[in-house]
Structures are given as structure tokens and as C-alpha cells.
Amino acid sequence: MLQKVGIVTDSTADIPENLVQELGITVVPLKVIFDDQEVLRDGVDIKAEEFYPRLQKAKNLPRTSQPTPAEFAAAYEDLAAKYETIISIHISSKMSGTIQSARTGAQMVPGADIEVIDSTYVSMGCGFIVLEAAKAAQAGKTKEEILFLVNDMISKMLVYFIPETLEYLEKGGRIGKAQAFAGTLLNIKPIVYITEGIIHPYEKVRGRKRAIDRLVQVVSEKVGREQVLCALAHGMNPEGVEELRKKVVTQINVIEKPIVYVPGAIVGTHSGPGVLGLICCPLPT
């Protein structure tokens, strides 16, 4: 089948590099800025594995910045020469100005048919939507069919995280001070989730093991026996993610095996080292 639709996302989707290559996805990177001077493109100039040791040593929390409209326009121009339509799927507009840059960039490419979509999620919550859209595009699906699939997945996605501490979410302005303080008390592990584009506290649990048990229980109850796509995130926390993986594969009906990944510099700046994440989505209809 001839592919008619090109797929674009940004680096906060945290899609593993082998899948980006295999599915021909165009990724426009955000930037992480250390000490207001060193500007590094997420996933290009700094890989996830290099980022967390730097984050832990940094005196000041790095800043993050969205791609410019011109960077999006360059990506769209390149794809407009090959495809009839471009579908560009991005981090929640309530977490980043990235989508605004993408929309402005799209206006800079007159004559191109570009659909810019707010995934309302981040990391593999957005990434799974991009992956399935790219698979559908490769299979020769139409723009309308892919947009239907994207909207279906947005309505069903589950994104839950256990930050090691809420300090990074608070410093990055993603959660309030009072909630952050409560999360630092006496080995209390906060479970947070994303809904309608915003990070909300879900529950506080004492100790990592109990938090993992509770996280899997909550998601398992929501998906029932339905087959789901599943990804497990960890901020350089291999023991924690292995504990999570063992629970997930026995309690949740996962299609294939879960994608285990380390979130990149942009997501990591806000979620912090040690974070664990569970992202699930029923197979799109």
C-alpha cells in the first residue's frame, strides 16, 4: 500500500529510537538548558541515560524549551514533498507550548494539509498514539481513518506515575507546593495520573513496594481483561521497573511484552530520577 500520510511528533513522546526508525516517524526535539547556557536537544545532543546523572548533580533544575515554529515548518516542508497529508501529534497543550509552535509552523507551509493534534498526554501516553498512527499510515490508511484511531486512543489512554519525590514536579510548576510537601513525608510514595492534559495526585501510599502493588491494582481494575498496549517508564531505576514489570505481566492482559524505557531529558526534568510509570491503552478499534 502506498503511504499517503506522514507522522510527526516531538521528543517528549519518548518513543524508543528503533521504533522511530522502523516506522519512519519524524521527531522534532525540545531542548533542555543547563545553567542558562548549555542548550541540548532532547534525544539528539543528550540521551536519557546521560541526563539523569547530570540532573542529580545539577545545582539548579535545568530549564526546558519547546521547538520553534521554524523547526516545525522545516519538518513539515520536508514531509509535504512526500505525502498528501501530515498528522502531527504532541505533548498536552496544558504542559507545554509545543503544540502552539507546531500550529504556527504549519501556517508557514502554505498549501500543505497538516493536522496538529493535542494528545493531552506526555511520554509514552503520547508515544503509543504516535506509534499506532504511524503503523496505520504505513499500512496505507487514510487521513480520516488515522484521525479516528488517534481520537479513540486519546479517550482510552491511562498514564500513571510514581515519582521518587514530588520535588521536581513542584519546581517545574507541574504540581502545587502543598502536594509536593505531603509527598516527601515518611517514605510516602505519591501516585499521580494524567487526565484532560493535566497531572493530578491520585493517592499516597507508604513505601515503594506497596505503591507498585497499588498502581498495578488501579490500572488492572480499569482495563479488566481487555488486551492492552503497555509501557513501563523508569528514571534509571532498573530494580523498581523490574518489580513493576513482574506484577504487570501477571495482572494485566498485555499485548506482546511491555515497552520498558527511560524517559528523556524533558520528561525527566519534571518527573525526576527514580520515577516509575505505567502507561496502558486498550488496542484501538
ABEGO torsion letter per residue (X at the ends): XBBABBBBBBAAAGBBAAAAAAAGBBBBBBBBBBGGABBBBBGAABBAAAAAAAAAABABBBBBBBBBAAAAAAAAAAAAAABABBBBBBBBAAABAAAAAAAAAAAABBGBBBBBBBAGBBEAAAAAAAAAAAAAAAAGBBAAAAAAAAAAAAAABBBBBBBABAAAAAAAGABBAAAAAAAABGGBBBBBBBBGGBBBBABBBBEAAAAAAAAAAAAAAAAEABBBBBBBBBBGBAAAAAAAAAAAAAABBBBEBBBBBBBBAAAAAAAEBGBBBBBBBBBBX
